[in-house]
Amino acid sequence: KTEENLNISIKVQHRDNLLISPEFIEIDSNTTETKVLIELQALKAGETNLYTNSSAFGSKQAFITVQIYKNQAIEILSIIIGWAYFFTWSISFYPQAYENYKRRSVVGLNFDFVVVNITGYVLYSMFNLGLYYIPAIRVQYEERYPFSIVSVLLNDIVFGIHAFAITAYTGLQCIWYDRGDQTISWFGKWFHYISAGIMAVTAVMCFVGYMLWLDFLYICSYIKLSVTFCKYGPQAIMNYRRQSTEGWSITTVLLDIAGGICSVLQMFMNAYNYEKWAWILENPTKLWLGVFSLLFDFFFVFQHYCLYNKKHKNRRQANSDAKTEMALSEKECLKISEDDKLKPENGNIIKD
């Protein structure tokens, strides 16, 4: 309680987006709880903040982010597309694991792709868990970005942990099943050496107070971004050297394409519907990561269906011919064995 009534002014960050009423609120000093109805009138699509500097909220500014869209149908479609690529990407990990299980072999699956992918999802999960669950890191984020909210959602955490689990299982398959002469290359090893070194140095700087743990999580996220740029190359080169995509699940690639197209499409739909093209310009990493992944996926499709498809058919035909010849040889041996039971006696053939 205070001796004087509390006067609060509400300010709009972008007045061309939104009108509010009332702009000033007076709260009785003798009340401990007050409900206030504020009316908002949207003027045009976009994003803006409502905030106040009242001393009643301490040193922090209280704010609410308001997003205004043009068309409700586009908004609903965007939400549907968002869930579509969430589930598509989630199930895209399974065809490769099933392919390995069915063949009892991981020959054709590049080990660099596997281990780098595992590392990427470990770091992705660390970033999401840290921002979502650790209060000290959330405070650091709020102090650095006072008019922003943590964008990590529970489904981001579930996706990351699920992706790590299935990629780790695929890694175990590389130990259990026939792998031929495949090993982790110098590229895969040095990628992890350099990443571990960067993380170790950053962690030490956080311990001594030179950097914030929020920065450590950002370093983890940057390494995860580099994983996306680096992981596809070794598999594409391996397919070229083998002149085959056998052992590399094309179903995984097709699902990844579907998810990638939905992700990029949703990005442009939201930018149009909210008149926030700056979302794309301010976050080009997400866009170009999606485009980069799609380019590699389309290249894998080209390898599978165009470059090496005939070789696959020839190889399958050769295997089929070899099995047929083996079966004929077995029948021929059986015929000779039966003929051996027929013995000549006095110029006549009689059975034993």
Helices and strands as residue ranges (DSSP letters): E 6-9, E 11-12, E 18-21, E 24-27, E 39-42, E 46-52, G 55-57, E 62-68, H 72-91, H 94-103, H 111-133, H 135-144, H 154-176, H 186-207, H 213-230, H 232-242, H 250-273, H 278-282, H 284-302, I 303-307, H 309-339, E 342-345, E 348-351
